[in-house]
Amino acid sequence: MAYWSRNNGSFAVDPAILVNVGADINVANRNSLVTSDYISLNNEAKSEVPAGLFVATMTNGVDRFLPRCKTKTAVTASSTTTVTLSPYNIFVPGDILHTVEPYVTLTITTVSAAQTVTVTLEGVIATATATTNNTTTTASEVVNAINSTPIIKDRVYALNAANVVYIYAKNGISLYTLTTGGTVTSAALSNSGVMAHNNTAIGTIQSIAYATGIATLTAAATATVPVGANLGVRGISEIKGLHIHAVDFTVIKSQALSLYAHSVGVRTQLLPYFDHTLITALPKLTFGTIF
């Protein structure tokens, strides 16, 4: 919908996030008071957030836009001091970043062309065949095999950073056990193949460059994070719902927002951020890309 920006005297157009699936399509069903205290400037130097963000109540009782994002550049343990986040202006200095979902890693140390790597989850096997003797290439092939194998891809998703495959539980809860096999003998799973949360913080945000979305950490990152992984701030009491409009807090610092938590279809491809843990948190919303 088009709406008038009270702060800037201009019209803005929100994307068609919701699908007309019922009579209550225009009736949001939860409310929240959000302030600019937990919002950084966007690339126009405004305290403005895009349409399609989720709102969470933190354990300190504060409502803020759900502080989660996807990494746009790889993070390398002990050397990375900046992180490119998307979206980024729902974070502020002092926020402590953790991985969102539990995961396990599979490290491929040597490989020859035509060797296979298998990953088994709940009796279902994903198989990758190496096309080269390059371990990073093979790791990418394992990622593709996991993300395309029925049943497995419904439960987990995989990414890789160089020769290490990261396998995450989509629902953010299940601690799956995986096993590996195949003709490659130098592929090792971490933690005996049992997923676990990374309880050590990736890092603390010191500052955020509004023009680029690059967050500078107070110290080098403590763990490697592949591109596309989900990072967020812990201490979330409840994910309350979805806000479908852009909001400008540049002048009006606190605003009451109407949120959706049930009975509507949501086009996930139009959201600034989405992960499958949100399906678990908001089971009465219907998420999809095609309706």
C-alpha positions in Angstrom: 0.0 0.0 0.0 1.0 3.6 -0.4 1.2 5.8 2.6 2.2 9.3 3.7 5.4 9.7 5.7 4.6 12.1 8.5 8.3 12.6 9.2 9.6 13.3 5.7 6.5 14.6 3.8 6.6 12.0 1.1 4.8 8.9 -0.2 6.3 5.4 0.3 5.0 2.1 -1.1 5.1 -1.1 0.8 5.6 -4.4 -0.9 2.6 -6.8 -1.1 3.8 -9.0 1.7 0.4 -10.3 2.7 -1.8 -12.6 0.6 -5.5 -12.0 0.6 -6.5 -15.3 2.2 -9.4 -14.2 4.4 -11.7 -11.4 5.5 -9.3 -10.3 8.2 -6.5 -9.5 5.8 -6.6 -5.8 6.8 -6.9 -6.5 10.6 -3.7 -6.9 12.4 -4.2 -8.8 15.6 -1.4 -7.9 18.0 0.1 -4.6 19.1 3.6 -3.4 20.2 5.3 -0.2 21.2 8.7 0.2 19.6 11.2 2.9 20.0 14.2 4.1 18.0 16.6 3.0 20.9 17.4 -0.2 19.1 17.5 1.1 15.5 20.6 2.3 13.7 20.6 4.8 10.8 19.9 3.3 7.3 21.8 4.2 4.1 20.0 7.5 3.9 21.0 8.4 7.4 17.4 8.0 8.6 16.2 6.0 11.6 13.9 4.1 9.2 13.2 0.4 8.9 11.8 -1.5 5.9 8.4 -3.2 5.7 8.2 -6.9 6.7 10.2 -7.0 9.9 9.2 -9.2 12.9 8.9 -7.8 16.4 10.1 -9.6 19.5 9.8 -9.1 23.2 13.2 -9.4 24.8 13.7 -10.9 28.3 14.2 -7.4 29.7 10.6 -6.6 28.7 11.6 -4.3 25.7 9.9 -4.8 22.4 12.2 -4.3 19.4 12.5 -5.4 15.8 13.7 -9.0 15.9 17.5 -8.6 15.9 18.4 -11.2 13.3 20.1 -11.1 10.0 22.0 -13.0 7.4 25.7 -12.6 6.9 26.6 -11.2 3.5 30.4 -11.8 3.8 32.2 -14.7 5.4 33.4 -14.4 9.0 36.7 -16.0 9.9 37.5 -16.9 13.4 40.4 -15.0 15.1 40.8 -12.6 12.2 37.5 -11.0 11.1 36.8 -7.8 12.9 33.9 -6.5 10.7 30.7 -8.3 9.7 28.4 -7.3 6.8 24.8 -7.8 8.0 21.5 -7.8 6.2 19.3 -6.2 7.4 21.6 -4.2 9.6 19.8 -1.2 11.0 17.8 -3.3 13.5 21.1 -3.7 15.4 22.9 -1.3 17.6 26.3 -1.0 19.3 26.5 -3.4 22.3 24.4 -6.1 20.6 26.1 -9.5 21.0 25.9 -11.8 18.0 25.3 -15.6 18.1 24.4 -18.2 15.5 20.6 -18.7 15.5 20.3 -22.4 14.8 22.2 -25.4 16.3 24.6 -26.9 13.8 27.3 -29.4 13.1 30.3 -29.1 10.7 31.8 -31.5 8.2 35.4 -30.9 7.3 36.9 -32.3 4.1 40.7 -32.4 4.3 41.6 -34.4 1.1 39.6 -35.7 -1.8 40.1 -37.1 -5.3 37.8 -36.8 -8.3 35.0 -39.4 -8.4 35.2 -40.1 -4.6 31.8 -39.8 -2.8 30.7 -38.1 0.4 27.5 -39.3 2.1 25.6 -37.6 4.8 22.8 -39.5 6.6 20.0 -38.0 8.6 17.2 -40.1 10.1 18.0 -43.0 7.7 18.0 -40.7 4.6 21.2 -40.4 2.6 22.5 -37.4 0.7 25.3 -38.3 -1.7 27.8 -36.0 -3.4 30.4 -37.1 -6.0 33.6 -35.1 -6.2 34.3 -33.6 -9.6 37.8 -32.5 -8.7 40.4 -32.9 -6.0 39.7 -29.5 -4.6 38.2 -29.7 -1.1 36.3 -26.4 -1.3 34.6 -27.5 -4.5 33.7 -30.8 -2.9 32.3 -29.0 0.1 30.1 -27.0 -2.2 29.0 -30.2 -3.8 28.1 -31.7 -0.4 26.1 -28.5 0.3 24.2 -28.9 -2.9 23.5 -32.6 -2.1 22.1 -31.8 1.3 20.0 -28.9 0.2 18.4 -30.9 -2.7 17.7 -34.3 -1.0 14.1 -34.8 0.0 13.3 -35.1 3.7 16.8 -34.0 4.6 16.3 -30.5 3.1 13.1 -30.2 5.1 15.0 -30.5 8.4 18.3 -28.9 7.7 20.2 -26.6 5.4 23.8 -26.4 4.5 26.4 -23.8 3.7 30.1 -23.9 3.3 33.1 -21.8 4.2 36.1 -23.1 2.1 36.4 -26.9 2.8 34.0 -26.9 5.9 30.3 -27.7 5.5 28.0 -26.1 8.1 24.7 -28.0 8.6 22.0 -26.2 10.5 18.7 -27.3 12.0 16.0 -25.3 10.2 13.6 -25.2 13.1 16.3 -23.8 15.4 15.5 -26.5 18.0 16.2 -30.0 17.0 19.7 -31.4 17.8 19.9 -33.9 15.0 22.6 -36.6 14.8 24.3 -37.0 11.4 26.7 -39.6 10.1 29.0 -39.5 7.1 30.4 -42.1 4.8 31.4 -42.7 1.2 34.7 -43.3 -0.4 36.3 -40.1 0.9 38.1 -41.1 4.1 39.1 -37.7 5.3 35.7 -36.1 6.0 35.1 -35.5 9.7 32.0 -34.4 11.5 32.3 -32.2 14.6 30.9 -33.1 18.0 30.4 -36.8 16.9 27.8 -35.6 14.4 25.5 -34.3 17.1 24.2 -30.7 16.5 24.8 -28.1 19.2 24.2 -24.4 19.7 27.3 -22.3 19.7 27.1 -20.8 23.2 30.2 -18.7 22.6 29.3 -15.3 21.1 30.6 -14.5 17.6 31.3 -11.0 18.7 29.9 -7.7 20.1 29.0 -4.9 17.8 31.1 -1.7 18.5 29.7 0.4 15.7 27.7 0.2 12.4 28.5 2.2 9.3 25.1 3.3 8.0 26.2 3.8 4.4 27.4 0.1 4.0 25.8 -2.0 6.7 29.2 -3.1 8.0 29.4 -3.7 11.7 32.7 -3.4 13.4 33.2 -5.8 16.3 35.0 -5.0 19.6 37.4 -7.9 18.9 38.1 -10.5 16.3 35.3 -13.0 15.7 35.4 -16.1 17.8 34.1 -18.5 15.2 33.9 -18.9 11.5 30.5 -18.2 9.9 29.7 -18.9 6.2 27.9 -16.4 3.9 24.1 -16.7 4.3 24.2 -18.0 7.9 21.7 -16.5 10.4 23.0 -14.4 13.2 21.1 -12.8 16.0 20.9 -11.5 19.5 19.8 -13.8 22.3 17.5 -13.0 25.2 14.3 -13.2 23.2 11.2 -13.9 25.3 8.7 -14.1 22.4 8.4 -13.3 18.7 5.2 -11.4 18.7 4.4 -11.0 15.1 5.0 -9.4 11.7 4.9 -5.7 10.8 4.1 -5.1 7.2 4.9 -1.4 6.8 8.0 0.6 6.6 8.4 2.9 9.6 10.4 6.1 10.1 11.5 6.9 13.6 13.7 9.9 12.6 11.3 12.4 14.1 8.7 10.3 16.0 10.9 8.2 18.2 8.3 5.8 19.6 5.5 4.3 17.6 2.6 1.9 18.3 2.7 -0.9 15.7 0.0 -3.4 14.6 1.4 -6.9 14.1 0.1 -10.0 12.4 0.4 -13.3 14.2 -2.3 -15.5 12.6 -4.7 -16.0 9.8 -2.7 -14.5 6.9 -0.4 -15.7 4.1 3.0 -14.1 4.0 5.2 -13.9 0.9 8.6 -14.7 2.4 10.5 -13.5 -0.7 9.4 -10.0 0.1 10.7 -10.0 3.7 14.0 -8.4 4.6 14.8 -11.4 6.8 13.3 -14.9 7.1 14.4 -18.1 8.6 12.5 -21.3 9.3 12.6 -20.7 13.1 9.9 -18.1 12.5 7.5 -20.9 11.3 8.0 -22.5 14.7 7.5 -19.2 16.5 4.4 -18.1 14.6 2.6 -21.3 13.6 -0.7 -19.6 12.7 0.9 -17.6 9.9 1.2 -19.3 6.5 4.6 -18.7 5.0 5.3 -19.3 1.3 6.6 -18.0 -2.0 3.7 -19.1 -4.2 0.0 -18.8 -3.2 
